[in-house]
Amino acid sequence: MAGTNMARMPAGLVALALGGFGIGLTEFVIAGLLPAVSRDLAVSEAAAGWLISGYALSVAVGAILLTAATSSLPRKPVLVGLVALFVAGNLLSALAPDYPSMLLGRVVAALCHGSFFGLGSLVARRMVAPERASRAVAVMFAGLTVANVLGVPFGALVGERWGWRATFYAITVLGVLALIAIATLVPAWAGAVEDAHTRGRPQLGAFRSWQVWLTLVATALGYGGMFGAFSYIAYTFTEVTGFSSRDMAWLLIVYGTGLVIGNLAGGRAADHDRDRTLIVSLAGLTITLIAFGLLADSPVASVALVFLLGVFGFAGVPGMITRVTDHAHGVPLAASANVSASNVGNALGAWLGGLAITAGFGYTAPLYVGAAIVLVAFVVMMFAAFLDRGRVK
């Protein structure tokens, strides 16, 4: 069965996944390189941290601005241009003589992130039959989830052996390969701008739909709850569970493996019953976060629950994207807004989780805060599904 599915997978989807893998590496790899970068560029840890937060802010802004600016253009050349921007940003990071140049490289690379996944999801679903749309999106996002597993270890390994600049040179080469793959394997018809809904003023008209807004809110809260908990997971593992800092690498791999499985399984399930899949994934994520908070002092339970955190945390991603684009009638700005919503949610969740720790509630507090946020997302999704009965599936 697996072989049959692979045989039916368009080569263009693999090309998009390769692009997603490279972009994902750029996002995650920096975490393992910050100490070396801060030493080499002679900046504080706080300043080095802006290489992460600056990237996230650039993703949120770039997703909206670049998508709006390119909405009337054929999507395949836009995707190629976005990957070229990604290559330029990483090359600038590799060559950066000082901190401002490095930060600029990160910002330039991040600009393509949201638009690539927003537009790429529309192109991906056009390469398959409508009943396989969420699975196609899941394949494209598989590159991002695999990058989550490999990003930090890859950066640490290459950086330790050849220096942190070598990591960005390697990602630059990967970006060039992705650019060539997308240019040659993604069919032009899959990236065509097919009707007036994707041009000009109708871009904003799509946001008159309550379903679009409800899906964006559910996306932001679902992501925010998971990321708010995950942002402080190292403290939970070391200060509550009793793991050492050396254990974090394999624990993050366990979490990342859950992301990969959840993404692919969620895409398949969403093609059968999308709203039910989204409701179940949010309910599962809420329960997992509560259970994690209660059982955080157990090493065995914590390992199992961080895996489930990845599974349920990403199981709803393909369905959320196809849901918002269906209700927006394929408007690219809505797809990219979904990516922006997830980044806004990430910032909100991390902020609230940090407030809970600062208030003295302990290192399990972000898990409970995350559960509360996801519970709201669950209620929003239930309401959206109730309003949408008998309509778009």
SEGU-65733 format. One record per residue (C-alpha): residue number from 0; residue in one letter; x, y, z. Coordinates in pm, 1 decimal. Example, Ala and Ser with C-alpha at 12.3 -4.5 7.8 and 13.67 -1.06 7.14 Angstrom:
% residues 2
0  A  1230.0  -450.0  780.0
1  S  1367.0  -106.0  714.0
This chain:
% residues 393
0  M  0.0  0.0  0.0
1  A  280.5  240.7  88.0
2  G  450.0  166.6  -242.3
3  T  127.8  237.4  -429.0
4  N  87.6  571.5  -255.2
5  M  444.0  670.8  -333.9
6  A  395.8  573.0  -698.1
7  R  94.0  802.1  -720.8
8  M  275.9  1094.7  -561.9
9  P  353.6  1364.9  -821.2
10  A  722.1  1450.1  -844.6
11  G  629.2  1815.5  -799.4
12  L  514.7  1741.0  -443.7
13  V  858.0  1599.3  -363.2
14  A  1015.5  1917.4  -502.6
15  L  792.7  2131.2  -279.2
16  A  879.4  1909.8  18.9
17  L  1249.3  1961.7  -54.9
18  G  1193.1  2337.4  -51.4
19  G  1002.3  2304.5  276.8
20  F  1287.7  2100.4  421.2
21  G  1541.5  2369.4  337.3
22  I  1323.8  2647.0  479.1
23  G  1259.0  2441.1  791.2
24  L  1631.7  2384.7  840.6
25  T  1690.7  2759.9  822.5
26  E  1430.2  2816.7  1092.8
27  F  1541.4  2545.3  1335.1
28  V  1915.7  2512.5  1279.5
29  I  2006.6  2842.3  1443.0
30  A  1908.3  2717.6  1789.5
31  G  2211.0  2490.6  1806.5
32  L  2444.4  2755.2  1663.1
33  L  2362.8  3057.8  1879.8
34  P  2658.3  3023.5  2122.9
35  A  2909.9  2997.2  1838.1
36  V  2749.4  3281.0  1640.1
37  S  2737.7  3514.1  1941.6
38  R  3105.1  3447.4  2018.9
39  D  3220.9  3491.1  1659.8
40  L  3020.9  3810.1  1600.2
41  A  3090.2  3945.1  1951.2
42  V  2729.7  4001.4  2058.5
43  S  2538.8  3911.2  2373.2
44  E  2313.6  3608.7  2408.5
45  A  2011.4  3840.1  2405.2
46  A  2120.9  3999.6  2078.3
47  A  2188.9  3657.7  1928.9
48  G  1835.7  3559.6  2027.7
49  W  1704.1  3813.7  1779.1
50  L  1830.0  3582.8  1505.4
51  I  1538.0  3360.6  1612.9
52  S  1272.5  3615.1  1707.9
53  G  1358.4  3842.4  1415.7
54  Y  1311.2  3546.4  1184.5
55  A  968.1  3470.6  1332.5
56  L  850.5  3831.8  1298.1
57  S  974.3  3843.7  940.6
58  V  780.3  3525.0  862.0
59  A  456.2  3677.0  991.8
60  V  499.7  4003.6  799.9
61  G  646.5  3854.1  482.6
62  A  366.7  3601.2  446.9
63  I  110.3  3878.4  405.0
64  L  312.8  4136.6  212.2
65  L  475.8  3907.5  -44.2
66  T  158.6  3710.0  -108.1
67  A  -43.1  4028.3  -160.5
68  A  225.3  4168.1  -392.9
69  T  239.5  3853.8  -609.4
70  S  -127.0  3748.7  -604.4
71  S  -186.8  3818.1  -974.6
72  L  125.9  3631.7  -1090.5
73  P  150.5  3262.8  -1188.1
74  R  242.8  3070.7  -876.3
75  K  522.5  2851.5  -1009.6
76  P  758.9  3138.8  -1099.2
77  V  664.0  3307.0  -771.2
78  L  765.8  2992.5  -581.6
79  V  1094.8  2981.9  -773.4
80  G  1152.2  3347.9  -685.5
81  L  1075.5  3283.4  -319.0
82  V  1330.7  3001.9  -306.0
83  A  1583.9  3231.7  -477.2
84  L  1518.8  3483.8  -196.0
85  F  1576.3  3201.9  54.0
86  V  1908.8  3115.8  -113.7
87  A  2018.6  3479.8  -107.1
88  G  1934.6  3516.3  262.2
89  N  2127.1  3206.2  364.7
90  L  2425.7  3299.9  151.7
91  L  2428.9  3640.2  318.9
92  S  2418.2  3467.9  659.6
93  A  2710.9  3245.4  562.0
94  L  2918.7  3543.8  444.6
95  A  2808.0  3789.1  716.3
96  P  3107.9  3989.0  841.7
97  D  2913.4  4130.6  1137.1
98  Y  2593.7  4095.3  1338.8
99  P  2375.1  4341.8  1138.0
100  S  2459.7  4152.7  818.2
101  M  2374.9  3823.6  984.0
102  L  2042.0  3956.4  1109.7
103  L  1964.2  4092.5  763.7
104  G  2036.9  3752.8  613.5
105  R  1796.6  3590.5  857.3
106  V  1524.9  3844.7  779.6
107  V  1567.9  3803.7  402.2
108  A  1552.9  3423.5  429.4
109  A  1243.7  3445.4  649.8
110  L  1050.3  3665.3  407.3
111  C  990.0  3368.6  178.1
112  H  878.1  3130.7  454.8
113  G  509.1  3212.6  494.4
114  S  441.4  3280.8  126.7
115  F  617.7  2961.0  20.4
116  F  402.8  2742.5  242.9
117  G  87.8  2942.7  167.5
118  L  125.2  2940.1  -212.0
119  G  289.1  2597.9  -210.8
120  S  -12.3  2444.5  -37.4
121  L  -238.5  2576.4  -315.8
122  V  -7.2  2439.5  -585.1
123  A  29.6  2106.4  -403.9
124  R  -343.0  2041.8  -381.3
125  R  -391.1  2120.2  -751.8
126  M  -150.6  1839.5  -844.7
127  V  -382.0  1572.8  -701.5
128  A  -749.5  1481.9  -707.5
129  P  -968.9  1695.3  -475.8
130  E  -1022.1  1404.8  -234.8
131  R  -644.0  1389.0  -174.8
132  A  -592.7  1762.6  -115.2
133  S  -502.7  1742.9  255.1
134  R  -262.0  1454.5  192.2
135  A  -87.5  1660.4  -76.9
136  V  -47.1  1949.2  168.1
137  A  84.6  1702.5  427.4
138  V  350.0  1577.9  183.7
139  M  467.8  1934.6  123.1
140  F  479.1  2001.1  499.0
141  A  665.6  1672.8  554.4
142  G  983.2  1859.4  460.5
143  L  921.1  2108.2  741.1
144  T  850.4  1838.3  999.0
145  V  1160.2  1636.7  903.3
146  A  1363.5  1958.1  930.6
147  N  1228.0  1996.1  1283.5
148  V  1374.4  1654.7  1367.2
149  L  1709.7  1709.9  1196.7
150  G  1759.0  2087.5  1218.9
151  V  1927.5  2127.6  1557.8
152  P  2142.8  1809.3  1535.7
153  F  2241.2  1896.0  1176.0
154  G  2346.5  2246.1  1274.6
155  A  2537.2  2124.0  1578.0
156  L  2717.7  1850.1  1382.0
157  V  2820.7  2063.9  1084.2
158  G  2892.5  2367.2  1302.1
159  E  3115.5  2171.7  1539.4
160  R  3312.9  2010.6  1256.8
161  W  3345.4  2296.3  1005.7
162  G  3211.2  2607.3  1181.7
163  W  2867.3  2767.0  1189.3
164  R  2914.1  2934.2  850.5
165  A  2944.1  2592.1  686.4
166  T  2591.6  2514.7  803.3
167  F  2451.2  2810.7  610.9
168  Y  2661.0  2726.6  305.4
169  A  2512.8  2374.8  315.3
170  I  2158.0  2513.7  340.2
171  T  2234.1  2749.2  50.8
172  V  2332.3  2451.3  -166.9
173  L  2015.6  2269.4  -58.1
174  G  1815.3  2577.2  -157.1
175  V  1970.1  2577.4  -504.8
176  L  1874.9  2209.8  -545.1
177  A  1518.7  2286.0  -431.5
178  L  1498.9  2576.6  -677.0
179  I  1605.2  2351.3  -965.6
180  A  1363.2  2077.2  -855.5
181  I  1065.6  2314.9  -834.5
182  A  1152.2  2478.0  -1167.3
183  T  1169.6  2141.3  -1344.7
184  L  919.3  1917.3  -1163.5
185  V  627.2  2141.8  -1064.3
186  P  391.2  2164.9  -1365.1
187  A  305.3  2516.5  -1479.3
188  W  -67.8  2439.3  -1487.6
189  A  -63.6  2361.5  -1113.7
190  G  55.5  2713.1  -1045.4
191  A  -173.5  2898.8  -1282.1
192  V  -390.4  3182.0  -1150.7
193  E  -718.8  3027.8  -1250.3
194  D  -987.8  3290.1  -1187.8
195  A  -1074.6  3636.5  -1068.2
196  H  -1101.4  3521.6  -708.0
197  T  -722.1  3521.7  -689.8
198  R  -668.2  3870.9  -832.2
199  G  -688.7  4223.3  -694.7
200  R  -954.9  4328.8  -447.2
201  P  -1114.7  3981.8  -402.0
202  Q  -803.7  3894.6  -200.1
203  L  -940.8  4095.7  90.5
204  G  -1297.6  3997.5  10.0
205  A  -1220.1  3643.1  120.6
206  F  -1183.0  3772.9  476.0
207  R  -1550.7  3859.9  489.1
208  S  -1613.9  3491.2  556.3
209  W  -1672.1  3399.7  921.4
210  Q  -1534.6  3053.3  847.5
211  V  -1203.7  3197.2  730.7
212  W  -1166.8  3396.4  1053.3
213  L  -1275.9  3108.5  1276.2
214  T  -1021.4  2879.5  1109.8
215  L  -744.9  3138.5  1147.2
216  V  -829.8  3182.9  1516.0
217  A  -832.5  2806.0  1571.3
218  T  -496.8  2781.5  1391.6
219  A  -338.5  3057.6  1602.2
220  L  -466.0  2914.6  1930.7
221  G  -385.3  2554.3  1843.6
222  Y  -29.7  2641.0  1744.9
223  G  2.5  2885.5  2033.4
224  G  -93.6  2630.0  2295.0
225  M  149.7  2371.1  2163.4
226  F  437.1  2613.2  2110.4
227  G  377.8  2787.7  2440.4
228  A  435.4  2454.8  2614.7
229  F  716.6  2343.9  2384.1
230  S  910.7  2670.1  2426.6
231  Y  989.3  2572.5  2786.9
232  I  1002.1  2195.6  2743.4
233  A  1376.7  2186.7  2816.7
234  Y  1310.7  2335.6  3163.1
235  T  1030.3  2085.6  3222.4
236  F  1251.4  1792.9  3128.4
237  T  1556.9  1903.1  3326.8
238  E  1398.5  2070.2  3629.7
239  V  1090.8  1849.1  3677.6
240  T  1145.4  1515.6  3502.8
241  G  1511.3  1490.9  3594.8
242  F  1670.7  1448.1  3252.7
243  S  2012.3  1601.4  3192.8
244  S  2078.5  1865.6  2928.5
245  R  2259.2  1598.1  2727.0
246  D  1929.4  1412.4  2687.2
247  M  1760.6  1701.4  2507.8
248  A  1886.1  1602.8  2161.6
249  W  1715.6  1263.3  2155.7
250  L  1407.5  1397.2  2334.9
251  L  1366.6  1657.9  2061.0
252  I  1401.3  1381.2  1802.5
253  V  1116.8  1194.1  1974.3
254  Y  903.5  1508.7  1954.2
255  G  999.3  1570.7  1591.8
256  T  916.4  1212.7  1497.3
257  G  571.3  1273.1  1640.5
258  L  539.5  1582.5  1419.8
259  V  620.0  1382.2  1106.5
260  I  372.4  1105.2  1190.6
261  G  99.6  1346.1  1299.9
262  N  133.9  1554.1  984.1
263  L  102.1  1258.3  745.7
264  A  -170.0  1081.4  943.9
265  G  -363.3  1406.2  988.7
266  G  -351.0  1479.3  616.3
267  R  -493.5  1136.8  532.9
268  A  -763.8  1162.1  800.2
269  A  -863.7  1514.1  691.6
270  D  -935.4  1389.9  340.1
271  H  -1199.3  1157.4  490.6
272  D  -1357.2  1396.9  742.6
273  R  -1173.1  1724.0  785.0
274  D  -1366.0  1893.4  1063.7
275  R  -1378.5  1577.1  1273.4
276  T  -1001.4  1536.2  1228.9
277  L  -941.7  1895.0  1343.9
278  I  -1169.8  1854.9  1645.9
279  V  -1009.1  1524.3  1747.9
280  S  -655.9  1662.3  1705.0
281  L  -731.5  1965.8  1923.6
282  A  -902.8  1749.5  2186.4
283  G  -607.1  1509.9  2183.4
284  L  -361.8  1797.1  2218.7
285  T  -553.8  1941.5  2515.0
286  I  -561.0  1605.4  2693.7
287  T  -191.8  1543.2  2617.1
288  L  -86.1  1878.8  2764.2
289  I  -291.1  1824.0  3082.3
290  A  -155.5  1471.2  3122.0
291  F  198.8  1597.4  3062.7
292  G  157.2  1853.8  3340.6
293  L  29.3  1587.3  3580.7
294  L  291.7  1324.6  3491.8
295  A  594.0  1543.2  3416.4
296  D  791.4  1387.8  3701.7
297  S  779.1  1045.9  3531.0
298  P  1053.2  994.5  3266.8
299  V  863.8  717.0  3085.9
300  A  536.1  912.4  3074.2
301  S  715.7  1231.4  2967.9
302  V  880.5  1061.3  2670.0
303  A  549.1  913.2  2556.7
304  L  368.0  1243.8  2604.6
305  V  622.9  1457.5  2420.6
306  F  579.5  1218.4  2127.6
307  L  200.7  1261.4  2144.4
308  L  253.0  1637.2  2172.5
309  G  414.3  1622.6  1829.6
310  V  149.8  1390.0  1685.4
311  F  -156.0  1589.5  1794.1
312  G  22.8  1923.4  1755.8
313  F  72.2  1876.9  1380.8
314  A  -216.7  1644.3  1292.8
315  G  -444.0  1940.9  1228.5
316  V  -204.7  2143.0  1009.2
317  P  -298.6  2003.7  663.3
318  G  -671.2  2021.7  741.5
319  M  -651.0  2377.3  874.3
320  I  -480.1  2494.7  555.4
321  T  -722.5  2323.6  317.6
322  R  -1015.3  2445.5  529.1
323  V  -914.0  2811.2  520.1
324  T  -832.5  2801.3  146.8
325  D  -1160.0  2625.2  61.9
326  H  -1365.0  2884.9  247.0
327  A  -1153.8  3161.6  89.2
328  H  -1216.3  3010.1  -257.9
329  G  -847.0  2952.1  -319.1
330  V  -732.3  3306.1  -242.1
331  P  -354.4  3287.0  -177.6
332  L  -362.0  3559.3  88.2
333  A  -579.3  3337.6  309.3
334  A  -331.6  3049.3  284.1
335  S  -42.9  3276.2  380.3
336  A  -252.7  3436.3  654.8
337  N  -281.9  3088.7  804.4
338  V  97.5  3072.3  832.4
339  S  104.8  3421.0  985.0
340  A  -167.6  3319.4  1231.9
341  S  41.8  3025.5  1348.7
342  N  341.4  3253.8  1412.1
343  V  127.4  3504.6  1601.3
344  G  -4.8  3214.2  1807.7
345  N  349.2  3092.9  1873.3
346  A  449.2  3434.2  2007.6
347  L  135.7  3456.3  2224.3
348  G  177.0  3106.1  2366.8
349  A  544.7  3154.9  2448.2
350  W  469.0  3489.9  2615.5
351  L  187.6  3350.7  2832.1
352  G  393.4  3044.8  2924.2
353  G  679.5  3269.5  3031.2
354  L  444.6  3483.3  3240.4
355  A  323.2  3172.0  3422.6
356  I  680.1  3072.3  3511.4
357  T  767.9  3426.5  3619.1
358  A  458.6  3432.2  3841.8
359  G  603.7  3137.0  4031.9
360  F  377.1  2855.9  3909.1
361  G  669.0  2630.9  3816.4
362  Y  801.8  2467.5  3502.6
363  T  488.4  2263.6  3439.0
364  A  279.6  2582.6  3420.4
365  P  334.3  2633.6  3043.7
366  L  179.5  2290.3  2987.3
367  Y  -139.4  2391.0  3166.3
368  V  -140.6  2733.4  2999.7
369  G  -99.9  2559.9  2664.8
370  A  -387.4  2324.5  2744.9
371  A  -612.5  2620.6  2826.4
372  I  -523.0  2792.9  2498.7
373  V  -584.2  2478.7  2293.1
374  L  -912.9  2420.5  2473.6
375  V  -1030.7  2757.3  2343.1
376  A  -918.0  2652.0  1994.6
377  F  -1122.5  2332.4  2036.5
378  V  -1434.9  2534.8  2125.3
379  V  -1379.7  2766.9  1827.5
380  M  -1339.7  2469.1  1594.8
381  M  -1653.1  2302.6  1731.5
382  F  -1846.5  2624.3  1668.0
383  A  -1703.8  2656.1  1315.8
384  A  -1795.5  2296.2  1236.0
385  F  -2148.0  2348.8  1373.2
386  L  -2198.1  2653.1  1149.5
387  D  -2054.0  2467.5  852.4
388  R  -2260.7  2150.7  863.2
389  G  -2353.4  2033.7  517.0
390  R  -2123.4  2281.1  341.5
391  V  -1755.0  2258.6  248.1
392  K  -1592.3  1929.5  353.9
